[in-house]
Amino acid sequence: LLILFPQQSGLYEYKIFGGLADCPPKLCADVYMDLDFRKQWDQYVKELYEKTYDGEKVIYWEVKYPFPLSNRDYVYIRECREMDVDGRKIWVVLAQSVSVPQCPEKPGIIRVKSYKQSLVIESDGKTGSKVYMYYFDNPGGMIPSWLVNWAAKSGVPTFLKDMQKACHNYSKST
């Protein structure tokens, strides 16, 4: 289930509630945090790596956009915490864009300067996980409504399916 909230700015924030059957929460968190593995299963990744600048781990991520739109890139920090809430184990991933002088903008790629994401994963009480995600970014430039509609109807559900498949393959590859 995906809910779109248009902001006064005309931008959207996404709130996603979903389930990943047969993917325990720790596995989901591990798969989500593994950047090298993500390059194998996420078809929209053009470039993705983590570097340390001034003692802080920073992630660079370039996302493929459909022709004729320019690709977007992100520079962000993130953190994953395993929490205990009244005996329930919950994994929380927080990510936010940062400005790093050592990661200048590249010609032909639009830098997403405003990006925020929260991901919460917990057991569904069986062998799978319940997932909640809040996501906001300002993709810059003119984003056609067909792309927004595609993201809502196809992109996000496909991402969840791909992630589920990735979880099943991850246990084999590790």
Secondary structure, 3 states (H helix, E strand, C coil): CEEEEECCCCCEEEEEEEEECCCCHHHHHHHHHCHHHHHHHCCCEEEEEEEEECCEEEEEEEECCCCCCCCEEEEEEEEEEEEEECCEEEEEEEEEECCCCCCCCCCCCEECCCEEEEEEEEECCCCCEEEEEEEEECCCCCCCHHHHHHHHHHHHHHHHHHHHHHHHHHHHHC
